[in-house]
């Protein structure tokens, strides 16, 4: 048999960064995000040869271990190894035998929560295979612990919950607790937002951990400008929730711009001259606001383009290279399923 899973990537519409410790621990955070039809996929094939094989078919990468109670977390497959180690340590208490492969619809460092979404996808496949008694909150929390505690990777809390729950969510972060409030955004409001929100890939990537560490340090050092900016981003999340539920969609551009101006104050590396130039060109072409997706520094940006301005904005962005990406909002989060596997006579195996 084969076990498959997929988890959706997200757009952080408002409040980004307020889910990161120590800010969220001290002041509490609030974020509004929405998942889109781009995914992290995982396939597990149970085997009986005592080997653990990690595969990235799109990158032609492979690592193999035998009778492994624990695997080292070096190399390309750090996320896969972190999940495997936690599953063995917490649930099976014995080595597993399997081949596990994964891929993501967008490049790493694109600002759409790729790493955390991949962890959720990998974890979901194990939950499906081993029939682990974990609900949505359990999976999201475990994914967070694996990435942030077990592997020591810097970051926030929103991505794991967005990938697990899916849809439009207003999330609150109070100390160690996360509360996910699903929003009943009417379909026509979602369609209008999707029509007017232009998603643009800058053809660059970023290392979110470096930006987040700078942000964390600013909070620890009690830098007032950074902390006040995070307070404003919490307000932005509340504003965004209100306009989405009321259907005041054309206000979203100004709310995005409000957030972007304050987000840039959280850490110097969030923006750079190229990102500023792209943002300014989009505004001059008719966008009423926008932001970079995720921690900043590169990856995807999105802009609110009212009426018919998305075409003039898209034309204005041609000078910077990059690509416009089509997408739709999704209502579902993590999905898992099992299929019987029938080998063909001439099937080749890696």
DRENDO-1510 file (C-alpha; in Angstrom, 1 decimal, always signed):
<recs>
REC; n; res; u; v; w
REC; 1; UNK; +0.0; +0.0; +0.0 .
REC; 2; UNK; +0.9; +3.6; -0.3 .
REC; 3; UNK; +0.0; +6.5; +2.1 .
REC; 4; UNK; -0.3; +10.0; +0.7 .
REC; 5; UNK; -0.9; +13.4; +2.2 .
REC; 6; UNK; -1.1; +17.0; +1.1 .
REC; 7; UNK; -1.2; +20.3; +3.1 .
REC; 8; UNK; -1.9; +23.7; +1.7 .
REC; 9; UNK; +0.4; +26.7; +1.7 .
REC; 10; UNK; -0.8; +30.0; +3.1 .
REC; 11; UNK; -0.9; +33.7; +2.5 .
REC; 12; UNK; -0.4; +35.7; +5.6 .
REC; 13; UNK; -2.8; +38.6; +5.1 .
REC; 14; UNK; -2.3; +40.4; +8.4 .
REC; 15; UNK; -0.5; +40.3; +11.7 .
REC; 16; UNK; +2.6; +38.4; +10.5 .
REC; 17; UNK; +5.4; +38.2; +13.0 .
REC; 18; UNK; +3.2; +38.6; +16.1 .
REC; 19; UNK; +3.1; +34.8; +16.4 .
REC; 20; UNK; +6.9; +34.7; +17.1 .
REC; 21; UNK; +8.3; +34.3; +20.6 .
REC; 22; UNK; +9.1; +36.2; +22.7 .
REC; 23; UNK; +6.6; +38.8; +21.4 .
REC; 24; UNK; +3.7; +36.4; +21.5 .
REC; 25; UNK; +4.7; +35.2; +25.0 .
REC; 26; UNK; +4.8; +38.7; +26.4 .
REC; 27; UNK; +2.1; +40.6; +24.6 .
REC; 28; UNK; +0.0; +38.0; +22.8 .
REC; 29; UNK; -0.3; +37.8; +19.0 .
REC; 30; UNK; -3.0; +37.8; +16.3 .
REC; 31; UNK; -2.8; +36.8; +12.7 .
REC; 32; UNK; -5.2; +36.4; +9.8 .
REC; 33; UNK; -4.2; +34.0; +7.1 .
REC; 34; UNK; -5.8; +32.0; +4.2 .
REC; 35; UNK; -4.7; +28.8; +2.5 .
REC; 36; UNK; -4.4; +28.5; -1.3 .
REC; 37; UNK; -4.3; +25.7; -3.8 .
REC; 38; UNK; -0.6; +25.1; -3.7 .
REC; 39; UNK; +0.6; +22.2; -1.6 .
REC; 40; UNK; +3.3; +20.2; +0.2 .
REC; 41; UNK; +2.9; +16.5; -0.7 .
REC; 42; UNK; +4.2; +13.4; +1.0 .
REC; 43; UNK; +4.1; +9.7; +0.1 .
REC; 44; UNK; +5.0; +6.8; +2.4 .
REC; 45; UNK; +5.6; +3.3; +1.1 .
REC; 46; UNK; +6.0; +0.8; +4.0 .
REC; 47; UNK; +8.7; -1.8; +3.3 .
REC; 48; UNK; +10.0; -4.9; +5.1 .
REC; 49; UNK; +13.8; -4.5; +4.5 .
REC; 50; UNK; +14.5; -2.5; +7.7 .
REC; 51; UNK; +15.6; +0.5; +5.7 .
REC; 52; UNK; +14.5; +4.1; +6.0 .
REC; 53; UNK; +14.8; +5.9; +2.7 .
REC; 54; UNK; +14.2; +9.6; +2.3 .
REC; 55; UNK; +13.5; +10.8; -1.3 .
REC; 56; UNK; +13.1; +14.1; -3.1 .
REC; 57; UNK; +12.2; +13.0; -6.6 .
REC; 58; UNK; +12.1; +16.5; -8.0 .
REC; 59; UNK; +15.6; +17.2; -6.9 .
REC; 60; UNK; +16.9; +13.6; -7.5 .
REC; 61; UNK; +18.1; +13.4; -3.8 .
REC; 62; UNK; +18.1; +10.3; -1.7 .
REC; 63; UNK; +19.4; +9.2; +1.8 .
REC; 64; UNK; +19.2; +5.8; +3.3 .
REC; 65; UNK; +19.5; +4.4; +6.9 .
REC; 66; UNK; +19.2; +0.8; +8.3 .
REC; 67; UNK; +17.4; -0.2; +11.5 .
REC; 68; UNK; +17.3; +3.4; +12.7 .
REC; 69; UNK; +15.9; +4.3; +16.1 .
REC; 70; UNK; +17.2; +7.8; +15.4 .
REC; 71; UNK; +18.8; +9.4; +12.3 .
REC; 72; UNK; +21.1; +12.4; +12.3 .
REC; 73; UNK; +19.5; +15.7; +11.4 .
REC; 74; UNK; +22.2; +16.8; +9.0 .
REC; 75; UNK; +21.9; +17.2; +5.2 .
REC; 76; UNK; +19.0; +18.0; +3.0 .
REC; 77; UNK; +16.2; +16.0; +4.7 .
REC; 78; UNK; +16.4; +17.7; +8.1 .
REC; 79; UNK; +12.6; +18.1; +8.3 .
REC; 80; UNK; +11.9; +14.5; +7.3 .
REC; 81; UNK; +14.4; +13.3; +9.9 .
REC; 82; UNK; +13.0; +15.4; +12.6 .
REC; 83; UNK; +9.5; +14.0; +12.1 .
REC; 84; UNK; +10.8; +10.4; +11.8 .
REC; 85; UNK; +12.8; +10.8; +15.1 .
REC; 86; UNK; +9.8; +12.2; +17.0 .
REC; 87; UNK; +7.4; +9.5; +15.6 .
REC; 88; UNK; +9.8; +6.7; +16.7 .
REC; 89; UNK; +10.6; +8.3; +20.1 .
REC; 90; UNK; +7.0; +9.2; +21.0 .
REC; 91; UNK; +4.8; +6.6; +19.3 .
REC; 92; UNK; +6.4; +3.4; +17.9 .
REC; 93; UNK; +9.4; +2.9; +20.2 .
REC; 94; UNK; +10.9; +0.8; +17.4 .
REC; 95; UNK; +12.6; +1.5; +14.1 .
REC; 96; UNK; +10.4; +1.8; +11.1 .
REC; 97; UNK; +10.9; +0.5; +7.5 .
REC; 98; UNK; +9.7; +2.7; +4.8 .
REC; 99; UNK; +10.4; +4.9; +1.7 .
REC; 100; UNK; +9.2; +8.5; +2.1 .
REC; 101; UNK; +9.1; +11.0; -0.7 .
REC; 102; UNK; +7.9; +14.6; -0.8 .
REC; 103; UNK; +7.7; +17.8; -2.9 .
REC; 104; UNK; +6.3; +21.3; -2.6 .
REC; 105; UNK; +4.6; +23.3; -5.3 .
REC; 106; UNK; +6.7; +26.4; -4.7 .
REC; 107; UNK; +10.4; +26.9; -4.0 .
REC; 108; UNK; +11.8; +26.9; -0.4 .
REC; 109; UNK; +12.2; +30.3; +1.0 .
REC; 110; UNK; +9.2; +31.7; -0.9 .
REC; 111; UNK; +7.4; +33.1; +2.1 .
REC; 112; UNK; +4.4; +30.9; +2.0 .
REC; 113; UNK; +5.2; +28.7; +5.0 .
REC; 114; UNK; +6.8; +25.9; +2.9 .
REC; 115; UNK; +8.9; +24.3; +5.7 .
REC; 116; UNK; +6.2; +24.2; +8.3 .
REC; 117; UNK; +3.6; +23.0; +5.7 .
REC; 118; UNK; +6.0; +20.2; +4.6 .
REC; 119; UNK; +6.3; +19.1; +8.3 .
REC; 120; UNK; +2.6; +19.0; +8.6 .
REC; 121; UNK; +2.3; +17.0; +5.4 .
REC; 122; UNK; +5.0; +14.5; +6.5 .
REC; 123; UNK; +3.4; +14.2; +9.9 .
REC; 124; UNK; +0.0; +13.7; +8.4 .
REC; 125; UNK; +1.2; +10.7; +6.4 .
REC; 126; UNK; +2.6; +9.1; +9.5 .
REC; 127; UNK; -0.7; +9.7; +11.3 .
REC; 128; UNK; -2.6; +8.1; +8.4 .
REC; 129; UNK; -0.2; +5.1; +8.2 .
REC; 130; UNK; +0.1; +4.3; +11.9 .
REC; 131; UNK; -3.5; +5.4; +12.8 .
REC; 132; UNK; -2.2; +7.8; +15.5 .
REC; 133; UNK; -4.9; +9.3; +17.7 .
REC; 134; UNK; -4.1; +12.9; +16.8 .
REC; 135; UNK; -6.6; +15.7; +16.1 .
REC; 136; UNK; -6.0; +18.9; +14.2 .
REC; 137; UNK; -4.7; +20.8; +17.2 .
REC; 138; UNK; -2.5; +17.9; +18.2 .
REC; 139; UNK; -1.0; +17.6; +14.7 .
REC; 140; UNK; -0.3; +21.4; +14.4 .
REC; 141; UNK; +1.2; +21.5; +17.9 .
REC; 142; UNK; +3.4; +18.5; +17.3 .
REC; 143; UNK; +4.6; +19.9; +14.0 .
REC; 144; UNK; +5.5; +23.1; +15.8 .
REC; 145; UNK; +7.5; +21.2; +18.5 .
REC; 146; UNK; +9.4; +19.2; +15.9 .
REC; 147; UNK; +10.4; +22.2; +13.9 .
REC; 148; UNK; +11.0; +24.8; +16.6 .
REC; 149; UNK; +12.1; +22.6; +19.6 .
REC; 150; UNK; +13.5; +19.3; +18.3 .
REC; 151; UNK; +15.3; +20.9; +15.3 .
REC; 152; UNK; +15.8; +24.3; +16.8 .
REC; 153; UNK; +14.6; +26.2; +13.7 .
REC; 154; UNK; +13.6; +29.8; +14.3 .
REC; 155; UNK; +10.1; +30.8; +13.4 .
REC; 156; UNK; +6.5; +31.4; +14.5 .
REC; 157; UNK; +3.4; +29.3; +15.2 .
REC; 158; UNK; +1.0; +30.3; +12.4 .
REC; 159; UNK; +2.1; +28.1; +9.6 .
REC; 160; UNK; +1.6; +24.7; +11.2 .
REC; 161; UNK; -1.9; +25.6; +12.2 .
REC; 162; UNK; -2.8; +27.2; +8.8 .
REC; 163; UNK; -1.6; +24.0; +7.0 .
REC; 164; UNK; -3.5; +21.7; +9.3 .
REC; 165; UNK; -6.8; +23.6; +9.5 .
REC; 166; UNK; -7.0; +25.3; +6.1 .
REC; 167; UNK; -9.3; +28.1; +5.0 .
REC; 168; UNK; -9.5; +31.6; +6.3 .
REC; 169; UNK; -8.5; +31.7; +10.0 .
REC; 170; UNK; -8.1; +34.4; +12.6 .
REC; 171; UNK; -5.5; +33.0; +15.0 .
REC; 172; UNK; -4.7; +34.2; +18.5 .
REC; 173; UNK; -1.4; +33.5; +20.3 .
REC; 174; UNK; -1.5; +33.8; +24.1 .
REC; 175; UNK; +1.7; +32.6; +25.7 .
REC; 176; UNK; +2.0; +28.9; +24.8 .
REC; 177; UNK; -1.6; +28.6; +23.6 .
REC; 178; UNK; -2.9; +28.9; +20.1 .
REC; 179; UNK; -6.6; +29.5; +19.3 .
REC; 180; UNK; -7.8; +29.0; +15.7 .
REC; 181; UNK; -11.0; +30.9; +14.8 .
REC; 182; UNK; -12.2; +29.8; +11.4 .
REC; 183; UNK; -13.9; +32.6; +9.5 .
REC; 184; UNK; -17.0; +32.2; +7.5 .
REC; 185; UNK; -16.0; +34.5; +4.7 .
REC; 186; UNK; -18.8; +34.4; +2.1 .
REC; 187; UNK; -17.8; +32.8; -1.2 .
REC; 188; UNK; -18.4; +35.9; -3.2 .
REC; 189; UNK; -16.1; +37.9; -0.9 .
REC; 190; UNK; -13.4; +35.2; -1.3 .
REC; 191; UNK; -13.8; +35.3; -5.1 .
REC; 192; UNK; -13.6; +39.1; -5.2 .
REC; 193; UNK; -10.4; +39.0; -3.0 .
REC; 194; UNK; -8.8; +36.3; -5.3 .
REC; 195; UNK; -9.7; +38.4; -8.4 .
REC; 196; UNK; -8.1; +41.5; -7.0 .
REC; 197; UNK; -5.2; +40.1; -5.0 .
REC; 198; UNK; -2.2; +39.7; -7.4 .
REC; 199; UNK; +0.3; +37.1; -6.4 .
REC; 200; UNK; +3.8; +37.8; -7.6 .
REC; 201; UNK; +6.9; +35.7; -7.3 .
REC; 202; UNK; +10.1; +37.8; -7.1 .
REC; 203; UNK; +12.2; +34.9; -8.3 .
REC; 204; UNK; +14.3; +35.3; -5.1 .
REC; 205; UNK; +14.3; +33.4; -1.9 .
REC; 206; UNK; +15.0; +34.3; +1.7 .
REC; 207; UNK; +16.3; +32.6; +4.9 .
REC; 208; UNK; +13.4; +33.3; +7.2 .
REC; 209; UNK; +15.2; +32.1; +10.3 .
REC; 210; UNK; +17.8; +34.9; +10.0 .
REC; 211; UNK; +15.1; +37.6; +9.7 .
REC; 212; UNK; +13.1; +36.1; +12.6 .
REC; 213; UNK; +16.2; +36.0; +14.8 .
REC; 214; UNK; +16.7; +39.7; +14.2 .
REC; 215; UNK; +13.1; +40.3; +15.0 .
REC; 216; UNK; +13.4; +38.3; +18.2 .
REC; 217; UNK; +16.5; +40.1; +19.2 .
REC; 218; UNK; +14.8; +43.5; +18.8 .
REC; 219; UNK; +12.0; +42.4; +21.2 .
REC; 220; UNK; +14.5; +41.0; +23.7 .
REC; 221; UNK; +16.4; +44.3; +23.5 .
REC; 222; UNK; +13.1; +46.1; +24.1 .
REC; 223; UNK; +13.5; +48.2; +20.9 .
REC; 224; UNK; +10.4; +50.4; +21.1 .
REC; 225; UNK; +10.0; +51.0; +17.3 .
REC; 226; UNK; +10.0; +47.2; +16.6 .
REC; 227; UNK; +7.6; +46.4; +19.5 .
REC; 228; UNK; +5.2; +49.3; +18.6 .
REC; 229; UNK; +5.2; +48.0; +15.0 .
REC; 230; UNK; +4.1; +44.6; +16.2 .
REC; 231; UNK; +1.4; +46.1; +18.2 .
REC; 232; UNK; +0.1; +47.8; +15.0 .
REC; 233; UNK; +0.2; +44.5; +13.1 .
REC; 234; UNK; -2.1; +43.0; +15.7 .
REC; 235; UNK; -4.5; +45.8; +15.1 .
REC; 236; UNK; -4.2; +45.1; +11.4 .
REC; 237; UNK; -5.3; +41.5; +11.9 .
REC; 238; UNK; -8.4; +42.7; +13.7 .
REC; 239; UNK; -9.1; +45.2; +10.9 .
REC; 240; UNK; -8.6; +42.6; +8.2 .
REC; 241; UNK; -11.0; +40.2; +10.0 .
REC; 242; UNK; -13.7; +42.9; +10.1 .
REC; 243; UNK; -13.6; +43.9; +6.4 .
REC; 244; UNK; -13.5; +40.3; +5.2 .
REC; 245; UNK; -16.6; +39.3; +7.2 .
REC; 246; UNK; -18.4; +42.5; +6.2 .
REC; 247; UNK; -17.5; +42.2; +2.6 .
REC; 248; UNK; -15.7; +45.6; +2.5 .
REC; 249; UNK; -13.1; +44.1; +0.2 .
REC; 250; UNK; -11.8; +47.3; -1.3 .
REC; 251; UNK; -10.5; +48.4; +2.1 .
REC; 252; UNK; -8.0; +45.5; +2.1 .
REC; 253; UNK; -5.5; +47.4; +0.0 .
REC; 254; UNK; -5.2; +50.2; +2.6 .
REC; 255; UNK; -5.0; +47.7; +5.4 .
REC; 256; UNK; -2.2; +45.8; +3.6 .
REC; 257; UNK; -0.3; +49.0; +3.1 .
REC; 258; UNK; -0.8; +50.0; +6.8 .
REC; 259; UNK; +0.7; +46.6; +7.8 .
REC; 260; UNK; +3.6; +46.8; +5.3 .
REC; 261; UNK; +4.8; +50.1; +6.5 .
REC; 262; UNK; +4.9; +48.8; +10.1 .
REC; 263; UNK; +6.2; +45.4; +9.2 .
REC; 264; UNK; +9.4; +47.0; +7.8 .
REC; 265; UNK; +10.1; +48.5; +11.2 .
REC; 266; UNK; +10.3; +45.0; +12.8 .
REC; 267; UNK; +13.7; +44.1; +11.3 .
REC; 268; UNK; +16.0; +45.8; +8.8 .
REC; 269; UNK; +16.3; +42.7; +6.6 .
REC; 270; UNK; +12.5; +42.4; +5.9 .
REC; 271; UNK; +12.8; +44.7; +2.9 .
REC; 272; UNK; +15.6; +45.8; +0.6 .
REC; 273; UNK; +15.9; +48.3; -2.3 .
REC; 274; UNK; +14.6; +45.8; -4.9 .
REC; 275; UNK; +11.5; +44.9; -2.8 .
REC; 276; UNK; +10.9; +48.6; -2.2 .
REC; 277; UNK; +11.1; +49.3; -5.9 .
REC; 278; UNK; +8.7; +46.5; -6.8 .
REC; 279; UNK; +6.3; +47.8; -4.1 .
REC; 280; UNK; +6.5; +51.4; -5.4 .
REC; 281; UNK; +6.0; +50.3; -9.0 .
REC; 282; UNK; +2.9; +48.3; -8.1 .
REC; 283; UNK; +1.4; +51.3; -6.2 .
REC; 284; UNK; +2.1; +53.7; -9.0 .
REC; 285; UNK; +0.3; +51.2; -11.4 .
REC; 286; UNK; -2.9; +51.2; -9.4 .
REC; 287; UNK; -2.4; +48.8; -6.4 .
REC; 288; UNK; -3.7; +50.3; -3.2 .
REC; 289; UNK; -1.5; +48.2; -1.0 .
REC; 290; UNK; +0.4; +45.0; -0.6 .
REC; 291; UNK; +3.1; +43.2; +1.3 .
REC; 292; UNK; +5.7; +40.5; +1.1 .
REC; 293; UNK; +4.6; +37.1; +2.1 .
REC; 294; UNK; +6.2; +35.6; +5.1 .
REC; 295; UNK; +9.1; +36.9; +7.1 .
REC; 296; UNK; +10.4; +39.1; +4.2 .
REC; 297; UNK; +13.6; +39.5; +2.3 .
REC; 298; UNK; +12.4; +37.8; -0.9 .
REC; 299; UNK; +9.9; +35.2; -2.2 .
REC; 300; UNK; +6.3; +36.0; -3.0 .
REC; 301; UNK; +4.7; +39.4; -2.7 .
REC; 302; UNK; +1.0; +40.2; -3.2 .
REC; 303; UNK; -0.9; +43.4; -4.1 .
REC; 304; UNK; -4.5; +44.5; -3.9 .
REC; 305; UNK; -5.6; +45.7; -7.3 .
REC; 306; UNK; -9.1; +47.2; -7.4 .
REC; 307; UNK; -11.3; +47.3; -10.5 .
REC; 308; UNK; -9.3; +46.4; -13.5 .
REC; 309; UNK; -5.8; +47.5; -12.2 .
REC; 310; UNK; -4.4; +44.0; -11.8 .
REC; 311; UNK; -3.4; +44.0; -15.5 .
REC; 312; UNK; -1.6; +47.4; -15.3 .
REC; 313; UNK; +0.1; +46.3; -12.1 .
REC; 314; UNK; +1.2; +43.0; -13.8 .
REC; 315; UNK; +2.6; +45.0; -16.7 .
REC; 316; UNK; +4.5; +47.3; -14.3 .
REC; 317; UNK; +6.1; +44.3; -12.6 .
REC; 318; UNK; +7.5; +42.9; -15.9 .
REC; 319; UNK; +10.6; +45.1; -15.6 .
REC; 320; UNK; +11.7; +43.2; -12.4 .
REC; 321; UNK; +11.5; +39.7; -13.9 .
REC; 322; UNK; +9.6; +37.3; -11.7 .
REC; 323; UNK; +6.2; +35.8; -12.5 .
REC; 324; UNK; +2.6; +36.2; -11.7 .
REC; 325; UNK; +1.1; +33.1; -10.1 .
REC; 326; UNK; -2.5; +32.0; -10.5 .
REC; 327; UNK; -4.2; +30.6; -7.4 .
REC; 328; UNK; -7.5; +30.0; -5.6 .
REC; 329; UNK; -8.3; +30.0; -2.0 .
REC; 330; UNK; -9.0; +26.7; -0.3 .
REC; 331; UNK; -11.4; +25.7; +2.5 .
REC; 332; UNK; -9.6; +22.4; +3.5 .
REC; 333; UNK; -6.4; +21.8; +5.4 .
REC; 334; UNK; -4.4; +18.7; +5.7 .
REC; 335; UNK; -5.7; +15.7; +3.8 .
REC; 336; UNK; -4.5; +12.1; +4.0 .
REC; 337; UNK; -5.5; +8.9; +2.2 .
REC; 338; UNK; -4.3; +5.3; +1.7 .
REC; 339; UNK; -4.2; +3.4; -1.6 .
REC; 340; UNK; -3.5; -0.2; -2.5 .
REC; 341; UNK; -0.3; -0.4; -4.6 .
REC; 342; UNK; -0.3; -2.6; -7.7 .
REC; 343; UNK; +3.1; -3.0; -9.3 .
REC; 344; UNK; +3.4; -3.4; -13.1 .
REC; 345; UNK; +5.6; -6.1; -14.5 .
REC; 346; UNK; +8.2; -3.7; -15.9 .
REC; 347; UNK; +8.0; -1.2; -13.0 .
REC; 348; UNK; +11.4; +0.1; -12.0 .
REC; 349; UNK; +12.2; +1.0; -8.4 .
REC; 350; UNK; +14.6; +3.5; -7.1 .
</recs>
